[in-house]
Amino acid sequence: MNDTVSRIENALAISRPYLQADNGDIEFVRFRADVGVLEVRLLGTCVICPMSKMTLRAGVERIVMHEAPEVKRIEQVH
């Protein structure tokens, strides 16, 4: 599992500059390996952005699932 978390963190690092360009960010919360769910927290302007769900699904989730195929879904937590 440690290898999976490392690859997830790497994928989030790839995504991060795009979010930071709009004064947002993303934080790893936990990976629930039993169900393949990655929990993340959006930060900065991502919290109030109406496009954040689209960014999470079409952008971040795509990158994470490519880098760590064990991830089946990303969920935003608060």
N, C-alpha and C positions, 0 to 999 in steps of 0.2 A: 504493500500500500504506500510506503514511503516514496517509491519510484513514481507512482501515480500522482501523488501530491506534488512532487517535484515537477512533473510534466504539466500539471494544471497551473502551477505557479508560473512556469515559463510561458504558457499560453496567455495567462493574464498579463504578463509583462509585455507580450507582443501587442495586446489590445490596449494597454494603458495609455500610450502616447495619443491615440485617437480620442480617447475620453478626456485626457488632460488638455488637449487642444481647445476644448470647450469648457474648461474649468471643472471637469468632473473627474471621477476616479472609480475604481472598483477594488473591493477587498475580499479575499478568500475568507470564508467563515468555516465551512467544513465540507468534507466529501463523505456522503453516505454510500459506501461501497456496496452494501447489500441491495440497494435499489438503483444505484448508478446516478444519484442526484448530487449535483454540486450546488451548495448554497453560497451565495455571494451577497455582499452589501454594496449598493451603489452610494457614492459619496459626491459631495459638491453639487454642481448644477444638475448632475444626473438625477438627483433626488426629485427635482421639480420639473424636469424636462418631459414634455408630453411624448417624445419619441424614444424615451428610455427603454420601453418594452421592446420596441422594434430593434433598437441597438443591441439589446441583450440577446434577442433571438437570432437576428440575421447577421450580427457581427461577432459578438463575443462567443456565443454558443457554438457557432460554426468553427471558429479558431480552436476553441477548447476541445471540441469533439474530434477535430483533426489531430491534435497533439496528444490527446488522451482518450482513445476510443471507449474506455471503460465508462466515461461520462455519457449518460443517456439523455440527461435534461439538466438545465440550469434553473434554479429558483432564486428569486430575490427575497431576502429576509431583511427585517428592519432592526 
